[in-house]
Amino acid sequence: MANEQDLMEKIVSLAKRRGFIYPSSEIYGGINGFWDYGPLGVELKRNIKDAWWHDIVRCPATGPDGRPIQMVGLDCSIIMNPKVWEASGHVVNFNDPLVDCKKCKARFRADKVFVACFYDQAAFKALPPGDTGAHLNFVRNPAYRFGVEADDESQVQAAAVAGANSDTRRKLQSGKYEFRAVRVDRRTSSDPLAVCPACDGELTDARKFNMMFKTSIGAMEDSSALAYLRPETAQGIFVNYKNVLDTTRVKTPFGIAQIGKAFRNEINPRNFTFRSREFEQMEIEFFCHPGQADPWYEYWRDARFKWYIDHGLKSSKLRLRNHEKDELAHYARACADIEYEFPFGISELEGVANRTDFDLTQHQKSSGRDMTYFDDETKERFIPYVIEPSGGVDRATLAFLCEAYDEDEAPDEKGAMQKRTVLRFHPRFAPIKVAIFPLVRKDGMPEKAQAIYQACAKHLAAFYDEKGAVGRRYRRQDEAGTPFCVTVDGETRENGTVTIRDRDTMQQVRIPGDSVLAYVRERLHI
Ligand code: ATP
C-alpha cells in the first residue's frame, strides 16, 4: 500500500511537471474536484476519445448477429429542459448519502466511508460464553478503530494499516487481531460508532444529497429559471432518439454515441481525476428489440472489456464485475462494471447496463410523445430495450497513464546507468509520436531536422527540440511517452541518414532521413 501510494504520488507529480494535468485555477489555490489538461494531457485525452469514436462510430465492429453494427453520433447541449431530469428520475433519485463530522465538519459520502475494526483475538476468547451483552459490547468497542475512505471493502484493511502510526501498524500486523469493515451507511446500532477518516470525530447519520449542479437561465433567479448541468450525457440521447430515427436510415438494432462533459457535485472528490466534479463521458445507448437485449448486453460488456485490453491495460489488472441482483437499479435487467486496479485500489472505469425500456417509457409518459419503434418487416411496434456502455474519459485517461508509468535504467552521457522514468503508452494514445532533434545547433543540422519535422507534422503529432544535451532530450521524451526520437548528426550531411531511437528498447538504428515518416507509421500502425 505504501508503495502504491508512492506510485500514485509519482504519477500525479509527473502529470503536473510534464504538462499532462494541472489543478484547476491553481494560482488561486485550486478548486476541489476540477482539473485542467495541459499540452501533453490534452493530446492524450483527445487520442483516447478519437480512438473510441473511430472504433464505435466510424468503423464499428460486426455484432453478434453477424452484421456490421449501425452506430451514429450525437452532440447534445449540456443544459436541457429541466423536465428531462424529472422524467429520468434524477431530480428525486440522483442522491448520494452524506455524513458530516461533528468535530471537524468535513463531509463524506457515507457509502465510501468505512469503520475499520481490529479485534483482539485473545480478548474475544476470554469472553464469558453465552453473555450476549458482553459480546455486543466487545463488537461495539474494537481494540482499534479507524475511519477510512475507500471505494470498496477490499481496500479498507490495507488503508487503515497504512494510515496507522508505526507502533500501531506493527501491532496490527502481528496476526493477533481480527479485522472487520463496516460501511457507514450500512451500520446498525450494534456496530461500532462511525468515526471521521480525517480527525476521528463522530459522524452524523447519513442523509440524502442530490448531486446535480443547479443553475438559472436568464435574468430571473426564481424557481421558474431553474436548470441543471447534465450529470450524464445519456439523457440527451434518449430525448433525441426519435429525431435520429426520423432523420437517418437506422433501424433496430442500432446505437447512438456521444462524448461530452458531465457534472456531478460529488461530496468528496478524490484520487486525482478519478472522482471529479466536472468530467467527460463516452456513452453509447444501443436500441434493440427486447427479445435481443440479452445477447446484445453480453456483446457490449465483452467488447468494451476487450477494448481496454487491446489498448494496453493488463488483463491481470482489469476485472469484469457482474452486479448481484440486489445491486441492480429497479429498472435494470443486468449490469457489469469494468474495473481497473489503480494504485489507490480497484475501481470502476466503465459500466455496461441493460436499462430495459425504462428511459424511453419515462420520456413517453412525461412528454406525451410516442417513443415506440415500428418494425416494417415484422409489422411489430415496441419500445426498444437499451444497452448502455458508459465510460469516463478522465478515468480512462488516468488508467492509461497509470498503466504506462514505468521506471527502468538508461545510460547517461558518460555511460553510467541512471534511473529513467518512461511512459509506455499504446501507440494510438502517445501524445507525441516522434520527436526530432539536431545533435547541435550548427552545421546545417537544425535545418535538416526542421525539414524532417515539417514532413512528419503534416501527418502525425511530431515535436522539434534543439535545446540541451541530447541524452536529456531523450529523457524528456521518455517521460512524455514518445515512441521514437530522431537525431540529425554529422553523418546526416554525408549520407542523409539519421538515428532513430525506440522508447522501449532504447535501441538506435540509422535510417534515411526521408524515410522517418514511413518508418514511424509502419511501426505504430497509424
Ligand atoms: P461511481 O460509483 O464511481 O460514482 P457511477 O457508477 O455513479 O460511478 P455512472 O453513473 O455509471 O458512474 O457513470 C458512468 C461512468 O462515468 C463511470 O464509469 C465513470 O467512468 C464516469 N464517472 C462517473 N462519475 C465520475 C466522476 N465523478 N469523475 C470522473 N468520472 C466519473
Boltz pocket constraint, residues with backbone or C-beta under 6 A from the ligand:
constraints:
  - pocket:
      binder: B
      contacts: [[A, 232], [A, 264], [A, 266], [A, 273], [A, 274], [A, 275], [A, 276], [A, 277], [A, 278], [A, 279], [A, 280], [A, 281], [A, 348], [A, 349], [A, 350], [A, 351], [A, 390], [A, 391], [A, 392], [A, 393], [A, 394], [A, 395]]
      max_distance: 6.0
